[in-house]
Amino acid sequence: MQYGKKIFRILTVAVILLILVMALPTAPALAASEDISLDSDEGEIGDEINIEGDGFDESDTQDHFVHIYFSDEEADEGDKIDDEVENYEKVESLLWIDEDGEFSTSFDVPDDLTDGEDDVEVGSGTYYVYVTYYDDEEIVAVAEFTVTGVGEIEMDPDEDPVGTEVEIAGSGFTDNKDITIEYDGDEVDIEDGDDETDSDGEFVSLILIPESTAGDHTITVNVDGNEVEAEFTVEPAIIVSPTSGEAGTEVTVSGTGYGKRQDVVVYFDDDEMAAETTDSDGSFTATFNLPDLAEDIYDIEAEDDDDNSDSAKFTILAAAAEPAEPEPQEPEPEPAEPPAPETAINISTTTADVGSDVIVTGAGFKAGGVIAIELDGEAVASVVAEQGGIFVTTFNVPVHEAGDYTLTITDGTNTNELTFTVEVEPPAVPVPILPEMGVTVKPPVFFDWEPAGSDDQPVTYTLQIATDSEFPEKDIVTEKDKLSSSDYTLTGEEAARLNIYDAPLYWRVKAVGDTGNAGTWTGAGEFQVTKPFSMPNWALFTVAGIGVLLIFLLGYFVGRRATYYH
């Protein structure tokens, strides 16, 4: 009897253990207590920061990975990326957690936050490091980080002639401090905008470029002893007065931004008309009389010994007719309508990239009339014609698909049309990052590449996966287009489709501009996907057989025990 009880207890324990063992793979993991630490809580842009994590949940396959973000927006654990935190840079993707729930890595303090809703420039101040599990935007760990430095400035424009109004935007400086701006070491006036930083250490100030020679010059911003420098390039420029006249008219050409004490030659229609020497600031003034040329639009150019040059347009007008001797009055027929004046158009180029500046000059239009310029029906510029019906204006080529369009110049009465070709530079080729060549990846299957630069913004991406490195259409397994970010993680269904292939797979990506102008594909990257774990049939049958045997033995001994007591 005692032996039977002992056997019964052993079988009971064995059954319980078997049930626990079989249930163990699906049992939920104990709640983790995630924590991260940085080796330094402050640093400058570009500094390498070490980060360690512990207490992370390693029981689920997907949770073996984490993402690390750097942001200027404060949030708490439980908040979400792309919800409470919209501006950020993903500084680490799919970082593996070891079997102890720990990880260790490093990242460089970024200079821009480009992966979120808005692009944000990093400056001095408080920032935050966030960690999320893979495929979950919930923040599970937070660390605070202070970016130090002396601030940054941006200039718009950073090259142009003397007299240009330049906007200087600063950030990351000391709050509420006076601003001093110098040009080549000499203080210049702030014409408009801020003369001190705001409560965030930011400012926007406007200055005028003083007389100076062609080439690079240093603009220095000083805030509370912190100095930041930037380069401005002076370009040569001439002003012609007047811009139209009859043959013999005296013309004055004034130039700035040429070489210091350089000989300058002034040409009219490629013929030398005058020569002068620039002063120490690269400026000069020259005069000459117009040659006897036919009515038309001509080029005036001024060039120095260092090949610094600029040009302008000049319109020669027809000489006024001499009054005629009075004729004996006779009955005359009704005078016919005077012929419409002939107009002339000169354009700097009829082929240009999106964003390029194009100069348009004209003559013979209505004096004082408004000249409207349209590209494919879209207004791109307008200007009032001067005396004599001449005008000079510039327009910026708007975003269009590459191709030929009609450029229309009209004052409402006189209209000229010509064909204008818009060129669109294709986006750059993205640089593949993950998966690396020839590796075997575990789910989740994550693809990453560097963003492609392009003037045709915003850029989207097309990702292809195929069984052939040449990517014939019949061998393409997956294609994802119009991806707005420079990474992509396959869905569970998409990843499962790859498991049926025992041979290597190949991936590539290309960038597509906003106008549909596609860049070149990257080369083919080779990778394989690990097969999901599955228990062999013999193992399943063995476990099932042992379970059935134990249940049979348990029933047998329970039956004998019942018979014994009866």
C-alpha positions as CSV (number, residue, x, y, z in Angstrom):
1,M,0.0,0.0,0.0
2,Q,2.8,2.4,1.0
3,Y,4.6,1.6,-2.2
4,G,1.5,2.4,-4.3
5,K,1.1,5.8,-2.5
6,K,4.7,6.6,-3.2
7,I,4.3,5.8,-6.9
8,F,1.1,7.8,-7.0
9,R,2.9,10.9,-5.6
10,I,5.8,10.5,-8.0
11,L,3.4,10.3,-11.0
12,T,1.5,13.3,-9.8
13,V,4.6,15.4,-9.5
14,A,5.8,14.2,-12.9
15,V,2.6,15.1,-14.6
16,I,2.7,18.6,-13.0
17,L,6.3,19.1,-14.1
18,L,5.5,17.9,-17.6
19,I,2.6,20.4,-17.8
20,L,4.8,23.2,-16.5
21,V,7.6,22.4,-19.0
22,M,5.2,22.3,-22.0
23,A,3.6,25.6,-20.9
24,L,6.9,27.3,-20.2
25,P,7.6,28.7,-23.7
26,T,4.2,30.6,-23.7
27,A,4.3,31.8,-20.2
28,P,4.5,35.6,-19.9
29,A,7.8,37.1,-18.8
30,L,8.1,38.8,-15.5
31,A,7.7,42.5,-15.7
32,A,11.0,44.2,-16.5
33,S,12.4,47.3,-14.7
34,E,14.3,49.0,-17.6
35,D,17.0,51.4,-16.8
36,I,19.7,53.3,-18.8
37,S,22.8,55.2,-17.9
38,L,25.1,57.5,-19.8
39,D,28.8,57.8,-19.2
40,S,28.4,61.6,-19.3
41,D,25.3,63.8,-19.0
42,E,26.7,66.6,-21.0
43,G,28.9,67.1,-24.2
44,E,29.2,68.9,-27.5
45,I,27.9,68.1,-30.9
46,G,29.8,65.1,-32.3
47,D,31.0,63.8,-28.9
48,E,30.7,60.0,-28.5
49,I,28.4,59.1,-25.6
50,N,28.4,55.5,-24.1
51,I,25.0,54.2,-23.0
52,E,24.3,51.0,-21.0
53,G,20.9,49.4,-20.3
54,D,19.8,46.7,-17.8
55,G,16.6,45.2,-16.6
56,F,15.2,44.8,-20.1
57,D,12.8,42.0,-21.1
58,E,14.5,39.4,-23.1
59,S,11.9,36.7,-23.2
60,D,10.1,37.6,-26.4
61,T,11.8,37.4,-29.8
62,Q,10.8,40.9,-30.9
63,D,11.7,42.4,-27.5
64,H,15.3,41.3,-28.0
65,F,15.8,44.6,-29.8
66,V,15.5,48.2,-28.8
67,H,15.7,51.6,-30.6
68,I,17.4,54.6,-29.1
69,Y,16.3,58.2,-29.8
70,F,17.8,61.7,-29.2
71,S,15.2,64.5,-28.8
72,D,14.7,68.1,-27.7
73,E,11.2,67.3,-26.4
74,E,10.7,66.2,-22.8
75,A,8.6,63.1,-22.2
76,D,8.0,60.4,-19.5
77,E,8.1,56.6,-19.5
78,G,4.9,55.4,-21.0
79,D,4.7,58.3,-23.5
80,K,5.1,57.5,-27.2
81,I,7.5,58.4,-30.0
82,D,5.6,60.2,-32.8
83,D,3.0,61.2,-30.2
84,E,4.4,63.1,-27.2
85,V,7.8,63.1,-28.9
86,E,7.6,64.4,-32.5
87,N,11.1,65.8,-33.2
88,Y,14.0,63.3,-32.8
89,E,17.0,61.5,-34.3
90,K,17.1,57.7,-34.1
91,V,20.7,57.2,-33.0
92,E,20.5,53.4,-32.7
93,S,18.2,50.9,-34.5
94,L,17.5,47.3,-33.6
95,L,20.1,47.1,-30.8
96,W,20.3,43.4,-29.5
97,I,19.6,42.8,-25.8
98,D,21.7,39.9,-24.3
99,E,20.4,37.0,-22.3
100,D,20.7,39.0,-19.1
101,G,18.5,41.8,-20.4
102,E,21.4,44.2,-20.8
103,F,23.0,46.1,-23.7
104,S,25.9,48.5,-24.2
105,T,26.6,50.8,-27.1
106,S,27.6,54.4,-28.0
107,F,26.3,57.2,-30.3
108,D,27.5,60.5,-31.5
109,V,25.6,63.6,-30.4
110,P,23.8,64.7,-33.6
111,D,23.9,68.1,-35.1
112,D,20.3,67.8,-36.5
113,L,17.1,66.0,-35.5
114,T,15.9,64.8,-38.9
115,D,13.9,61.6,-38.3
116,G,10.7,63.1,-36.8
117,E,8.0,65.4,-38.0
118,D,10.2,68.5,-38.3
119,D,13.9,68.9,-39.0
120,V,15.5,70.6,-35.9
121,E,19.0,72.0,-35.5
122,V,20.7,70.9,-32.3
123,G,22.1,73.8,-30.2
124,S,23.1,74.3,-26.6
125,G,20.5,73.2,-24.1
126,T,18.7,70.2,-22.5
127,Y,18.0,67.1,-24.6
128,Y,16.7,63.6,-23.8
129,V,17.7,60.1,-24.7
130,Y,14.7,57.6,-25.0
131,V,14.6,53.8,-25.4
132,T,11.8,51.8,-26.9
133,Y,11.4,48.1,-27.6
134,Y,11.3,47.0,-31.2
135,D,7.8,47.4,-32.9
136,D,6.6,49.5,-29.9
137,E,6.7,53.2,-29.8
138,E,6.2,53.4,-26.0
139,I,9.1,54.9,-24.1
140,V,10.5,52.5,-21.4
141,A,13.6,54.3,-20.3
142,V,14.7,58.0,-20.2
143,A,18.0,59.9,-19.6
144,E,18.7,63.6,-19.7
145,F,21.6,65.1,-21.6
146,T,22.9,68.7,-21.9
147,V,24.5,69.9,-25.2
148,T,27.1,72.5,-24.6
149,G,28.8,74.8,-27.0
150,V,29.1,78.4,-28.2
151,G,26.1,78.5,-30.6
152,E,25.7,78.4,-34.4
153,I,24.7,80.8,-37.1
154,E,23.2,80.5,-40.6
155,M,23.4,83.2,-43.3
156,D,21.1,83.8,-46.1
157,P,22.5,84.4,-48.7
158,D,26.2,83.5,-48.1
159,E,27.3,84.9,-51.5
160,D,26.2,88.0,-53.4
161,P,27.4,91.5,-54.4
162,V,28.3,94.5,-52.2
163,G,25.2,96.1,-50.6
164,T,23.3,92.8,-50.3
165,E,21.1,92.5,-47.2
166,V,22.1,89.3,-45.3
167,E,20.0,87.6,-42.7
168,I,22.0,86.1,-39.9
169,A,20.1,83.5,-37.7
170,G,21.7,82.4,-34.5
171,S,20.8,79.6,-32.0
172,G,22.4,78.0,-28.9
173,F,23.8,81.3,-27.5
174,T,23.5,82.7,-24.0
175,D,20.0,84.1,-23.3
176,N,19.1,87.8,-23.4
177,K,22.6,89.1,-24.3
178,D,23.8,91.9,-26.7
179,I,24.9,90.9,-30.2
180,T,27.9,92.4,-32.0
181,I,28.6,91.6,-35.6
182,E,31.9,92.3,-37.4
183,Y,32.9,92.1,-41.1
184,D,36.6,91.3,-41.6
185,G,37.2,92.6,-38.0
186,D,35.3,95.8,-38.3
187,E,31.9,96.2,-36.6
188,V,28.9,96.7,-38.8
189,D,25.5,98.1,-38.0
190,I,22.5,95.8,-37.5
191,E,20.1,97.3,-40.0
192,D,17.0,95.4,-38.7
193,G,16.0,92.5,-36.5
194,D,17.4,91.6,-33.2
195,D,20.3,93.3,-31.4
196,E,20.2,90.8,-28.5
197,T,19.4,87.1,-28.0
198,D,15.9,86.0,-26.8
199,S,15.1,83.8,-23.8
200,D,16.0,80.7,-25.9
201,G,19.4,82.1,-26.9
202,E,18.3,82.7,-30.5
203,F,18.2,85.8,-32.8
204,V,17.7,86.9,-36.4
205,S,19.6,90.1,-37.5
206,L,20.0,91.8,-40.8
207,I,23.2,93.5,-42.0
208,L,24.4,95.1,-45.3
209,I,27.6,93.9,-47.0
210,P,30.0,96.9,-47.1
211,E,32.3,97.7,-50.0
212,S,34.9,95.0,-50.3
213,T,36.9,93.1,-52.8
214,A,35.9,89.9,-54.6
215,G,36.2,86.7,-52.7
216,D,35.7,85.3,-49.2
217,H,35.2,87.6,-46.1
218,T,34.7,86.7,-42.5
219,I,31.5,87.6,-40.6
220,T,31.9,87.2,-36.8
221,V,29.0,87.1,-34.3
222,N,29.9,87.8,-30.7
223,V,27.5,87.1,-27.9
224,D,28.6,87.4,-24.3
225,G,32.2,86.7,-25.3
226,N,31.3,83.6,-27.5
227,E,32.4,84.2,-31.1
228,V,31.1,82.3,-34.1
229,E,32.5,82.8,-37.6
230,A,31.1,82.2,-41.1
231,E,32.3,83.0,-44.6
232,F,30.6,85.4,-47.1
233,T,31.7,85.5,-50.7
234,V,31.6,88.8,-52.4
235,E,30.7,88.6,-56.1
236,P,31.5,91.4,-58.7
237,A,28.6,93.5,-59.8
238,I,28.0,96.6,-62.1
239,I,25.3,99.2,-62.3
240,V,24.7,101.0,-65.7
241,S,23.1,104.4,-65.9
242,P,21.1,105.0,-68.0
243,T,20.0,101.6,-69.2
244,S,18.8,102.8,-72.6
245,G,19.5,105.7,-75.0
246,E,20.4,106.7,-78.5
247,A,23.8,106.3,-80.1
248,G,26.2,108.9,-78.6
249,T,24.6,108.9,-75.2
250,E,27.1,109.1,-72.3
251,V,26.9,105.9,-70.1
252,T,28.3,105.5,-66.6
253,V,29.3,102.1,-65.4
254,S,29.9,101.7,-61.6
255,G,31.4,98.4,-60.3
256,T,31.9,96.9,-56.8
257,G,33.4,93.6,-55.6
258,Y,36.3,93.5,-58.0
259,G,40.0,92.9,-57.2
260,K,42.0,95.4,-55.1
261,R,43.7,98.0,-57.3
262,Q,43.1,96.0,-60.4
263,D,42.8,97.3,-64.0
264,V,39.2,97.0,-65.3
265,V,38.1,97.1,-68.9
266,V,34.6,97.9,-69.9
267,Y,33.2,96.3,-73.1
268,F,30.1,97.2,-75.1
269,D,29.0,94.5,-77.5
270,D,32.5,92.9,-77.0
271,D,34.3,96.2,-78.0
272,E,36.5,97.9,-75.5
273,M,35.0,101.3,-74.5
274,A,36.8,102.3,-71.3
275,A,39.5,101.3,-68.8
276,E,39.8,102.2,-65.1
277,T,41.6,101.0,-61.9
278,T,39.7,99.8,-58.8
279,D,40.3,101.3,-55.4
280,S,41.4,99.4,-52.3
281,D,37.8,98.1,-51.8
282,G,37.5,96.8,-55.4
283,S,35.2,99.6,-56.7
284,F,35.4,101.8,-59.8
285,T,33.5,104.2,-62.0
286,A,33.9,104.5,-65.8
287,T,32.1,106.5,-68.5
288,F,31.9,106.3,-72.3
289,N,29.7,107.4,-75.2
290,L,27.5,104.8,-77.0
291,P,28.7,103.7,-80.4
292,D,26.6,104.2,-83.5
293,L,24.8,100.8,-83.5
294,A,21.4,99.7,-84.7
295,E,18.4,99.7,-82.3
296,D,18.7,96.5,-80.2
297,I,19.6,95.1,-76.8
298,Y,23.4,94.8,-76.2
299,D,25.7,93.5,-73.4
300,I,27.9,95.7,-71.3
301,E,30.7,93.8,-69.5
302,A,33.4,94.8,-67.0
303,E,36.3,92.5,-66.3
304,D,39.5,92.9,-64.2
305,D,42.9,91.3,-64.4
306,D,41.8,88.4,-62.1
307,D,38.9,87.5,-64.4
308,N,36.3,89.0,-62.0
309,S,33.5,90.1,-64.2
310,D,29.8,91.1,-64.4
311,S,27.5,92.1,-67.2
312,A,24.3,94.1,-67.8
313,K,21.9,94.8,-70.6
314,F,21.6,98.1,-72.5
315,T,19.0,99.0,-75.1
316,I,20.0,101.4,-78.0
317,L,16.9,103.3,-79.1
318,A,16.2,104.7,-82.5
319,A,17.1,108.4,-83.0
320,A,14.2,110.8,-83.1
321,A,13.1,111.7,-86.6
322,E,13.8,115.2,-87.9
323,P,10.6,117.3,-88.3
324,A,9.5,117.3,-91.9
325,E,8.8,120.5,-94.0
326,P,5.1,121.3,-94.0
327,E,3.4,120.2,-97.2
328,P,0.6,122.0,-98.9
329,Q,-2.6,120.9,-97.4
330,E,-4.6,118.6,-99.5
331,P,-7.5,116.3,-98.7
332,E,-5.9,113.2,-97.1
333,P,-7.4,109.8,-96.6
334,E,-8.2,108.7,-93.0
335,P,-4.8,107.8,-91.4
336,A,-4.3,104.1,-90.9
337,E,-3.7,102.7,-87.3
338,P,0.0,103.1,-86.4
339,P,1.8,99.8,-86.5
340,A,2.3,98.0,-83.2
341,P,5.8,98.6,-81.8
342,E,8.2,95.7,-82.3
343,T,9.2,94.1,-79.1
344,A,12.5,92.3,-78.3
345,I,13.2,89.7,-75.7
346,N,16.6,88.6,-74.4
347,I,16.8,85.7,-71.9
348,S,20.0,84.5,-70.1
349,T,19.1,80.9,-70.7
350,T,16.2,78.8,-72.1
351,T,17.3,75.7,-70.2
352,A,17.7,75.6,-66.4
353,D,17.3,73.5,-63.3
354,V,14.5,73.9,-60.7
355,G,15.5,76.7,-58.3
356,S,17.8,78.5,-60.8
357,D,17.6,82.2,-61.4
358,V,16.9,83.3,-65.0
359,I,17.4,86.9,-66.2
360,V,14.9,88.3,-68.7
361,T,15.3,91.7,-70.5
362,G,13.0,93.3,-73.1
363,A,12.4,96.4,-75.2
364,G,9.5,97.9,-77.2
365,F,6.8,97.3,-74.6
366,K,4.4,99.9,-73.2
367,A,6.4,102.5,-71.1
368,G,5.1,102.3,-67.5
369,G,3.1,99.1,-68.3
370,V,3.3,96.0,-66.0
371,I,5.2,93.2,-67.7
372,A,3.9,89.8,-66.5
373,I,6.0,86.7,-67.0
374,E,4.4,83.2,-66.8
375,L,5.8,79.7,-67.1
376,D,3.2,77.2,-68.3
377,G,0.5,79.6,-67.0
378,E,2.1,80.1,-63.6
379,A,3.2,83.7,-62.7
380,V,6.9,83.8,-62.0
381,A,7.7,87.5,-62.1
382,S,6.4,91.0,-62.9
383,V,8.1,94.3,-63.5
384,V,7.1,97.8,-64.6
385,A,8.7,98.8,-68.0
386,E,10.9,102.0,-68.0
387,Q,10.8,104.8,-70.4
388,G,11.3,103.5,-73.9
389,G,9.5,100.2,-72.9
390,I,12.5,98.4,-71.6
391,F,12.7,96.2,-68.6
392,V,15.1,93.9,-66.7
393,T,13.9,91.2,-64.2
394,T,14.8,87.8,-62.8
395,F,12.6,84.8,-62.0
396,N,13.3,81.6,-60.1
397,V,12.5,78.4,-61.9
398,P,9.6,76.8,-59.9
399,V,9.2,73.1,-59.2
400,H,8.1,71.2,-62.3
401,E,8.7,67.9,-63.9
402,A,11.5,67.9,-66.4
403,G,10.3,68.9,-69.9
404,D,9.5,71.8,-72.2
405,Y,7.1,74.6,-71.2
406,T,5.9,77.9,-72.7
407,L,7.3,81.1,-71.2
408,T,5.0,84.0,-71.8
409,I,6.1,87.7,-71.5
410,T,3.2,90.2,-72.0
411,D,2.1,93.8,-71.0
412,G,-1.5,93.0,-72.0
413,T,-1.0,94.4,-75.5
414,N,2.3,93.0,-76.6
415,T,3.0,89.3,-76.0
416,N,6.1,87.2,-76.7
417,E,6.3,83.4,-76.2
418,L,9.2,81.1,-76.2
419,T,10.0,77.5,-75.2
420,F,11.7,77.0,-71.9
421,T,13.1,73.7,-70.8
422,V,13.0,72.7,-67.1
423,E,15.7,70.3,-66.0
424,V,15.4,68.3,-62.8
425,E,18.5,66.7,-61.2
426,P,17.6,63.2,-60.1
427,P,18.0,62.4,-56.3
428,A,21.3,60.9,-55.2
429,V,21.8,57.2,-54.8
430,P,21.0,56.1,-51.2
431,V,23.8,54.4,-49.3
432,P,22.7,50.9,-47.9
433,I,23.4,50.3,-44.2
434,L,21.4,47.2,-43.0
435,P,21.3,44.3,-43.6
436,E,25.0,44.0,-44.3
437,M,26.2,42.0,-47.3
438,G,26.0,38.2,-46.8
439,V,24.6,38.2,-43.3
440,T,21.8,36.0,-41.9
441,V,19.2,38.1,-40.1
442,K,16.7,37.2,-37.5
443,P,13.2,38.5,-37.4
444,P,12.3,41.3,-37.4
445,V,13.8,41.9,-40.8
446,F,14.9,45.6,-40.8
447,F,16.2,47.6,-43.8
448,D,18.1,50.9,-43.3
449,W,19.9,53.3,-45.7
450,E,21.2,56.8,-45.6
451,P,18.8,59.6,-46.8
452,A,19.3,60.7,-50.4
453,G,20.0,64.4,-51.1
454,S,17.9,66.1,-53.7
455,D,16.5,69.6,-54.7
456,D,13.3,67.8,-55.7
457,Q,11.9,67.5,-52.1
458,P,10.3,65.7,-50.5
459,V,12.0,62.5,-51.4
460,T,10.3,59.0,-51.1
461,Y,11.9,55.6,-51.5
462,T,11.2,52.3,-53.3
463,L,12.5,49.1,-51.8
464,Q,12.7,45.8,-53.7
465,I,13.5,42.2,-52.5
466,A,14.2,39.5,-55.1
467,T,15.6,36.0,-55.5
468,D,17.8,37.1,-58.4
469,S,20.5,39.8,-58.0
470,E,19.5,41.2,-61.5
471,F,15.9,41.8,-60.1
472,P,13.9,40.5,-63.1
473,E,10.2,41.2,-62.6
474,K,9.2,37.6,-62.2
475,D,11.7,37.1,-59.3
476,I,10.7,40.2,-57.2
477,V,9.3,38.9,-53.9
478,T,8.4,42.2,-52.2
479,E,8.2,45.8,-53.4
480,K,7.4,48.8,-51.2
481,D,7.1,52.2,-52.8
482,K,6.4,55.7,-51.5
483,L,8.3,55.1,-48.2
484,S,8.7,58.5,-46.5
485,S,11.6,57.4,-44.2
486,S,15.0,55.9,-44.9
487,D,14.3,52.6,-43.2
488,Y,11.6,49.9,-43.3
489,T,10.8,46.8,-41.2
490,L,8.9,44.0,-42.8
491,T,5.5,43.1,-41.4
492,G,5.1,39.6,-40.0
493,E,3.4,38.4,-43.1
494,E,6.0,39.9,-45.4
495,A,8.8,38.3,-43.3
496,A,7.0,34.9,-43.4
497,R,7.0,34.9,-47.2
498,L,10.8,35.1,-47.1
499,N,11.1,31.9,-45.0
500,I,10.2,29.7,-47.9
501,Y,13.5,30.5,-49.8
502,D,16.6,28.5,-48.9
503,A,18.8,30.4,-51.3
504,P,20.2,33.9,-50.7
505,L,17.8,36.9,-51.2
506,Y,18.8,40.4,-52.6
507,W,17.6,43.9,-51.8
508,R,18.0,47.3,-53.3
509,V,16.5,50.8,-52.9
510,K,16.2,54.0,-54.9
511,A,15.0,57.6,-54.2
512,V,12.2,59.3,-56.0
513,G,11.8,63.1,-56.1
514,D,8.6,65.0,-55.5
515,T,8.0,65.4,-59.2
516,G,8.4,61.7,-59.9
517,N,12.0,62.0,-61.1
518,A,13.6,58.7,-60.0
519,G,17.3,58.3,-59.0
520,T,19.4,55.2,-59.6
521,W,19.0,51.9,-57.8
522,T,21.6,50.9,-55.3
523,G,23.6,47.7,-55.9
524,A,22.1,44.4,-54.9
525,G,22.6,43.6,-51.2
526,E,22.7,39.8,-50.3
527,F,21.1,38.4,-47.1
528,Q,19.2,35.4,-45.7
529,V,16.5,35.0,-43.1
530,T,16.7,32.5,-40.3
531,K,14.0,29.9,-40.3
532,P,11.5,29.9,-37.4
533,F,12.0,27.3,-34.7
534,S,9.7,24.2,-35.0
535,M,9.8,20.9,-33.1
536,P,10.4,17.8,-35.2
537,N,7.4,15.5,-35.6
538,W,9.3,12.6,-33.8
539,A,9.8,14.9,-30.8
540,L,6.1,15.9,-30.8
541,F,5.0,12.2,-30.9
542,T,7.5,11.3,-28.1
543,V,6.2,14.0,-25.8
544,A,2.6,13.0,-26.6
545,G,3.4,9.4,-26.0
546,I,4.9,10.1,-22.6
547,G,2.0,12.2,-21.6
548,V,-0.5,9.4,-22.6
549,L,1.6,6.8,-20.6
550,L,1.7,8.9,-17.5
551,I,-2.0,9.6,-17.6
552,F,-2.7,5.8,-18.1
553,L,-0.5,5.0,-15.1
554,L,-2.1,7.7,-13.0
555,G,-5.6,6.3,-13.8
556,Y,-4.4,2.7,-13.0
557,F,-3.1,3.5,-9.6
558,V,-6.1,5.7,-8.7
559,G,-8.4,2.8,-9.7
560,R,-6.5,0.3,-7.5
561,R,-6.6,2.7,-4.6
562,A,-10.3,3.1,-5.0
563,T,-10.7,-0.7,-5.2
564,Y,-8.6,-1.1,-2.0
565,Y,-10.8,1.1,0.0
566,H,-14.0,-0.6,-1.2
